[in-house]
Amino acid sequence: MYKKIRRVLVGRPLKNEALNDQKMGVLWGLPILSSDAISSVAYAGQEVLMVLIPVIGLGAYRQMSFISVSIICLLMLLMLSYRQIIDSYPNGGGAFVVAKENLGIHAGVTAGAALAVDYILTVAVSISSGVEQFTTAFKEFKPYSVLIACALVVLLMIGNLRGIRESSRIFGIPAYLFIFGIVIMIVWGIINIKRGYVPPPPKNMPAVVEPLSIILILRAFSNGCTALTGVEAVSNAVPNFKNPSKKYAKRVLFLLSMIILILFGGSSVLANLYKVNPQGNAMLVLIAEEIFGHGFMFYYITATTFIILVMAANTAYSGFPMLISLMAKEGYAPRQLSMRGDRLSYDNGIILLSIVASILMIIFKAKVTSLLGLYAIGVFISFTLAQTGMFVKWKNSQEKGWKYKAVINGIGAVVTAIVVVIIAFTKFEEGAWLVVILIPVLIFMVFKVKKHYNAVMRQLRLKPEEIAEFDINKAVYTNRVIVPIESINRSSLRALRYARTISENVVAFSVAIDDESAKKIKEKYDALNIDIPLITKYSPFRRVVDPLLKFIESAEYDYQNGDMITVILPQFAVKKWWHKILHNNTRYYIERELLKHKHIVVSVMPLQLRDDDFVLNNPKYD
């Protein structure tokens, strides 16, 4: 049943050779990898105003213009910096690889952990913001915000599990529709003003409460910096592009920067012209209402804004699995995260991202303002480490043109480091403290994972002389077989028959919880008339594994001198998943405990049972 549902939702498995067909060009790579940055247009300006309006009233719009210009300048600087990263590190990994190779493994892991946190928050913030835009237009759905948000995460997860190519088709078109709609709104909004339209005065606009302060400007700036999240996604996902991958990736990065410049700058201009008050509502939807009324374009802007904000999370679905797979391949994350699934996407990374993001939205009730306190600090830490790493690279290599490149990355490192301090300081009480604590915890966990993998490798590794001197006949194990049986049935008899084929030294072992059950199984076993002895042990505390282990470790078994104990566990396999709930499944517990002992081999002897209806209607089983 599960396999059938998976095939319908995800599709048929693809061969390894199909990987090249799954890669993207500029047309579909642009919307997939830029949807996060593009979508931030919907909330970055709004969050700037929400900080300024309660304090300085109408003066907020003028200050927003200056903040928008500074953010756009920072965007251009990052674009130039990340073009150099794409050229130098075309195998992906972005900040993790750059920092690891130039600043050391601690810096690399820090960048990877910070970026992983940012990707998770990208999903939570983007979807929460999309739901907020939707519930602004349709207020009756506001009580169901969290449920809608989690349902959208599931849809995104399924779309990405279908593979890079299909997800780019599914999620690419909404990005283009959003860009088209916002450009029309910017142009039409400016034309309206030029024709003499006078917008109504903003509602509920407070008077100046206190004078403008540097702290207030910094808080507003840190909120606006969310417009820059997603810029790094292109450098992380260079391997997802068709050849020449570097050329396509740089082209996408350039187009992404130009689109943000137009959309973010244009929406800031509209906010100044129409002076809507976004307190408790979505700024873009309010501006669209002023410009288009409740006509087609109002609903078009509302719909595409909602969709692009949801689709923005798809940038994280492209970047996070790629980043975490690279870390996993080097032993800094669980190995399962480096494996491609049926559709050649990193399924485990996609599922992990979906689960953690959903948990965050449930905890913070899908409120954008609450989540933004956690947002952006992670990505700016990775920005800083990436730029610093590139500066060190140019300084050490001193290749042709290195001074020009070092200046770009050096300025980028200083500016983004300042932004990290600003975000951490201004948003500390809003939740940034959680990220400041979470990143070191993640770093600690990452190094624990690496330590474990190193310890496993050292224990399993064979030296060249050990391979050359290996003699399979040098130490032959004496194999003793135990078959634990709960009752005399087809499954246990099949296991006994198999046990005899691998050793002459076989015993059946039964644990009795009372005298009556011990007597019953002994009578049935004696009736079999076989030469395999039955050992019965009484367990007053109704435990199964302890008596078995005591029997194995008794004087009868000399495993320290070469005896190996093979325990064959009879197991019947039921047809339907819910049938498993109806049986005690003791086998899993026994197997887990026995595998803790290096001299014990555990083997499962399955017996596949037929469907219930077939058995009950077949006279053969009467």
GUKE-206222 format. One line per 8 residues: their letters; for each residue x, y, z of C-alpha. Coordinates in steps of 0.5 Angstrom, whole numbers. Each point is the difference from the previous one (the first is absolute). Layout:
a = X Y Z; ...
This chain:
mykkirrv = 0 0 0; 6 5 2; 3 -2 -6; -6 2 -5; -1 6 4; 7 2 -1; 0 -1 -8; -6 4 -1
lvgrplkn = 3 6 4; 7 -1 -1; 1 -3 -7; 4 -6 -2; 7 -1 1; 5 3 -4; 7 -3 -2; 6 3 2
ealndqkm = 1 1 -8; -6 5 0; 4 5 5; 2 4 -6; -7 1 -2; -2 3 7; 5 6 0; -3 7 -2
gvlwglpi = 2 5 -5; -1 8 1; -8 0 -1; -2 -5 5; 6 1 5; -1 7 1; -7 -1 3; 2 -6 4
lssdaiss = 6 3 3; -2 8 1; -7 -1 2; 2 1 8; 3 7 -2; -5 2 -5; -6 -2 5; 4 4 6
vayagqev = -3 6 -4; -7 -2 3; 3 1 7; 6 4 1; -2 7 -2; -6 -2 5; 4 -2 6; 4 7 -1
lmvlipvi = -6 4 0; -3 -4 6; 6 2 4; 0 7 -2; -7 2 0; -2 -1 7; 6 5 2; 0 5 -5
glgayrqm = -6 0 -4; 0 3 -7; 7 1 1; 1 -8 -1; -1 0 -8; 6 5 -1; 4 -4 5; -2 -6 -4
sfisvsii = 3 3 -7; 7 0 3; 0 -7 3; -2 -3 -6; 5 4 -4; 6 -3 5; -3 -7 0; 0 0 -8
cllmllml = 7 3 0; 2 -6 5; -4 -5 -5; 5 2 -6; 6 -1 5; -2 -7 1; -2 -1 -7; 7 2 -2
syrqiids = 3 -5 6; -4 -6 -2; 2 0 -7; 7 -1 2; -2 -6 4; -4 -3 -5; 7 1 -5; 4 -3 6
ypngggaf = -4 -5 3; -5 -3 -6; -1 -7 4; -5 4 5; 0 0 7; 0 8 0; 3 3 7; 1 -7 3
vvakenlg = 5 -2 -5; 3 7 -1; 1 1 8; 2 -7 1; 6 0 -5; 2 7 1; -1 1 8; 0 -7 2
ihagvtag = -5 -5 2; -3 4 6; -2 6 -4; -3 -5 -6; -4 -4 5; -2 7 3; -2 2 -7; -4 -6 -1
aalavdyi = -4 0 6; -2 7 0; -2 -1 -8; -4 -6 2; -4 4 6; -1 5 -5; -3 -5 -6; -5 -3 6
ltvavsis = -2 7 2; -1 2 -8; -5 -5 0; -4 2 6; 1 7 -1; -2 0 -8; -6 -5 1; -3 4 7
sgveqftt = 1 7 -4; -4 -3 -6; -5 -3 5; -1 8 3; -1 3 -7; -5 -5 -2; -4 1 7; 1 7 -1
afkefkpy = -5 0 -6; -4 -6 3; 0 2 7; -5 -6 2; 6 -5 -1; 4 3 5; -1 -5 6; 2 -5 -5
svliacal = 7 3 -1; 5 -5 3; -4 -6 -3; 0 3 -7; 7 1 0; 2 -7 2; -4 -2 -6; 4 4 -4
vvllmign = 6 -3 2; -2 -7 -1; -2 2 -7; 7 3 -1; 3 -6 2; -4 -4 -4; 2 4 -6; 7 0 1
lrgiress = 1 -7 1; -3 -1 -7; 7 3 -2; 4 6 -2; -3 0 -7; -7 -1 2; 0 5 6; 3 5 -5
rifgipay = -6 0 -4; -5 0 6; 3 6 3; 3 4 -5; -6 2 -4; -3 4 7; 7 4 1; -1 3 -7
lfifgivi = -7 1 1; 2 4 6; 5 4 -3; -4 2 -6; -6 2 5; 5 4 4; 3 4 -6; -7 2 -2
mivwgiin = -2 2 7; 6 4 0; -1 3 -7; -7 1 1; 0 3 7; 5 5 -2; -4 2 -6; -6 1 4
ikrgyvpp = 4 5 4; 3 4 -6; -8 0 -2; -1 4 6; -3 -5 4; 0 2 8; 0 -6 4; -4 0 7
ppknmpav = 4 2 6; 2 -7 4; -4 -2 5; 2 -1 7; 6 4 -1; 3 2 7; 3 7 1; 8 0 2
veplsiil = 1 -4 6; 7 1 1; 6 3 -4; 3 -4 -5; 6 -4 3; 6 -4 -3; -3 -6 4; -6 0 -4
ilrafsng = 3 1 -7; 4 -6 2; -6 -4 2; -4 2 -6; 7 -2 -5; 0 -7 3; -7 -1 -1; 1 2 -8
ctaltgve = 6 -4 0; -4 -6 -1; -1 2 -7; 7 -3 -1; -1 -7 2; 0 -5 -5; 6 4 -4; 5 -6 2
avsnavpn = -5 -5 -3; 3 0 -7; 7 -1 2; -2 -6 5; -3 -3 -6; 4 1 -6; 1 -8 -1; -8 0 -2
fknpskky = 1 4 -6; 1 -2 -7; 7 0 -3; 3 6 0; -2 0 7; 4 6 2; -2 4 -6; -8 -2 2
akrvlfll = 1 1 7; 3 7 0; -5 2 -5; -5 -2 4; 3 4 6; 0 7 -4; -7 -1 -2; -2 -1 7
smiililf = 4 6 2; -4 4 -5; -7 -2 1; 1 1 8; 3 7 -2; -6 1 -4; -6 -3 4; 3 2 7
ggssvlan = 2 7 -2; -7 1 -4; -4 -2 6; 4 5 5; -2 5 -5; -7 -2 0; 0 0 7; 2 7 1
lykvnpqg = -5 2 -6; -6 -3 3; 2 -1 8; -4 -6 2; 0 -2 7; 2 -7 0; -1 -1 8; -4 -7 0
namlvlia = 0 0 -7; 4 -2 -7; 3 6 -3; 0 -2 -7; -8 -2 0; -1 7 3; 3 3 -5; -3 -4 -6
eeifghgf = -7 2 4; 2 7 -1; 2 0 -7; -5 -6 -3; -5 1 5; -4 -7 0; 1 -2 -7; 4 -6 -4
mfyyitat = 7 3 2; -2 1 7; -1 -8 1; 5 -1 -5; 6 3 4; -3 -3 6; 0 -7 -3; 7 0 -3
tfiilvma = 3 4 7; -3 -6 4; 2 -5 -5; 7 3 -1; 1 0 8; -2 -7 0; 5 -2 -6; 5 4 3
antaysgf = 2 -5 5; 2 -4 -6; 6 3 0; 2 -3 7; -3 -7 -3; 6 1 -6; 5 3 5; -1 -4 6
pmlislma = 1 -7 -2; 6 1 -5; 3 4 6; -1 -6 5; 2 -5 -5; 7 3 -1; 0 0 8; -2 -7 0
kegyaprq = 5 -2 -5; 6 2 4; -3 -3 7; -3 6 3; -7 -2 -1; -4 -7 0; 2 -4 -6; -7 -1 -2
lsmrgdrl = 0 8 -2; 5 -1 -5; -5 -5 -4; -4 1 -6; -7 -3 0; -4 -3 -5; -1 7 -4; 8 1 0
sydngiil = -2 6 6; 3 0 7; -7 -3 3; 3 0 7; 2 7 0; -7 2 -3; -4 -4 5; 5 3 6
lsivasil = -1 7 -2; -8 -1 -1; 0 -3 7; 4 5 4; -3 6 -4; -7 -2 2; 2 -1 7; 2 7 0
miifkakv = -6 3 -3; -4 -4 5; 4 3 6; -1 7 -2; -7 -1 -3; 2 2 -7; 1 7 2; 5 4 -5
tsllglya = 3 5 5; 1 -5 5; 4 -4 -5; 4 6 -2; 3 1 6; 4 -7 -1; 1 2 -8; 6 2 -4
igvfisft = 5 0 6; 2 -7 -3; 1 2 -7; 4 6 2; 5 -4 4; 1 -5 -6; 0 7 -5; 6 2 5
laqtgmfv = 4 -6 0; -1 -1 -7; 3 7 -2; 5 -1 5; 2 -7 -3; 1 3 -7; 4 6 3; 5 -5 3
kwknsqek = 0 -4 -6; 2 6 -5; 5 2 5; 3 -7 0; 0 -1 -7; 1 7 -3; -2 -2 -7; -1 5 -5
gwkykavi = -5 5 2; 0 -2 7; 0 7 3; -6 2 -3; -4 -7 2; 3 1 7; -3 7 1; -7 -2 -2
ngigavvt = 0 -6 5; 4 4 5; -5 5 0; -6 -5 -1; 3 -3 7; 0 6 4; -7 2 -2; -3 -6 1
aivvviia = 4 -1 7; -3 7 2; -7 -3 -3; 1 -6 5; 1 4 6; -6 5 -2; -5 -6 -1; 3 -3 7
ftkfeega = -1 6 4; -6 3 -3; -4 -7 0; 3 -3 6; -6 0 4; -5 -1 -6; 3 -7 0; 7 1 -3
wlvvilip = 3 -3 6; -3 -7 -1; 4 0 -7; 6 2 4; 0 -6 4; -3 -4 -5; 6 0 -5; 5 -2 5
vlifmvfk = -4 -5 3; 0 -3 -8; 7 1 0; 1 -4 6; -4 -6 -3; 3 1 -7; 7 -2 3; -3 -5 4
vkkhynav = -3 -4 -6; 7 1 -3; 4 -3 6; -5 -6 0; 1 -1 -8; 8 1 1; 0 -5 6; -4 -5 -4
mrqlrlkp = 5 1 -6; 6 -2 4; -3 -6 3; -2 -3 -7; 6 3 -4; 4 -6 -2; 8 2 -1; 3 -3 -7
eeiaefdi = 4 -5 4; -6 -3 3; -3 -1 -7; 6 -3 -2; 0 -5 5; -7 -2 1; -1 -7 0; -7 -2 1
nkavytnr = 1 -7 3; 5 3 5; -6 1 5; -6 -4 -1; -6 1 4; -4 -6 4; -7 2 -2; -5 -2 6
vivpiesi = -8 2 -2; -5 1 4; -8 1 -2; -4 4 5; -7 -3 -1; -6 3 4; -5 -6 -3; 0 -6 -4
nrsslral = -2 3 -7; 2 0 -8; 4 6 1; 4 -3 6; 1 -7 -3; 2 3 -7; 6 4 4; 2 -7 4
ryartise = 1 -3 -7; 4 6 -3; 4 0 7; 2 -8 -2; 3 2 -7; 5 5 3; 2 -4 6; 0 -6 4
nvvafsva = 0 3 7; -7 3 0; -5 1 6; -7 2 1; -1 5 5; -6 2 4; -2 5 5; -6 -2 5
iddesakk = -3 5 4; -4 -5 4; 0 -8 1; -6 -1 -4; 3 3 -7; 6 -3 1; -3 -7 1; -4 2 -6
ikekydal = 5 1 -5; 4 -6 3; -5 -5 -2; -1 3 -7; 8 0 -1; 0 -7 2; -5 -2 -5; 5 3 -6
nidiplit = 4 -6 2; 7 4 -2; 7 -1 2; 0 8 1; 0 1 8; -5 5 3; 3 4 6; -6 4 4
kyspfrrv = 2 5 5; -5 3 5; -1 8 0; -3 2 6; 0 8 -2; -3 -2 -7; 7 2 -4; 2 -4 -6
vdpllkfi = 7 3 -2; 3 -1 7; -1 -7 1; 3 -1 -8; 6 4 2; 2 -4 6; -1 -6 -3; 5 2 -6
esaeydyq = 5 3 5; -1 -7 4; 6 -5 1; -3 -4 -6; 2 6 -5; 8 1 -1; -1 6 -4; 6 4 2
ngdmitvi = 4 -6 -3; -3 0 -7; -7 -2 1; -5 4 -4; -7 0 2; -6 1 -5; -6 1 2; -6 -1 -5
lpqfavkk = -6 4 1; -7 -3 -3; -4 5 -2; -6 0 -4; -2 6 -5; -7 3 0; -3 3 -6; -2 7 2
wwhkilhn = 3 5 4; -5 0 5; 0 -7 2; 7 1 3; -3 4 5; -4 -6 2; 6 -4 2; 5 1 5
ntryyier = 6 0 -4; 5 -2 5; 5 -2 -6; 2 7 0; 2 1 7; 4 -7 0; 4 2 -6; 1 7 3
ellkhkhi = 3 -3 6; 4 -6 -3; 3 5 -5; 4 3 6; 4 -6 1; 6 -1 -6; 0 -8 1; -8 0 -2
vvsvmplq = -2 -1 -7; -8 2 -1; -4 -3 -6; -7 1 -1; -4 -6 -3; -6 3 -3; -7 -4 -2; -4 4 -4
lrdddfvl = -7 0 1; -6 0 -5; -6 5 0; -5 -1 6; -6 -1 -5; 4 -5 -4; 1 -4 6; -6 0 3
nnpkyd = -4 -2 -7; 5 -5 -1; -2 -8 2; 8 -1 0; 1 4 7; -6 -4 3
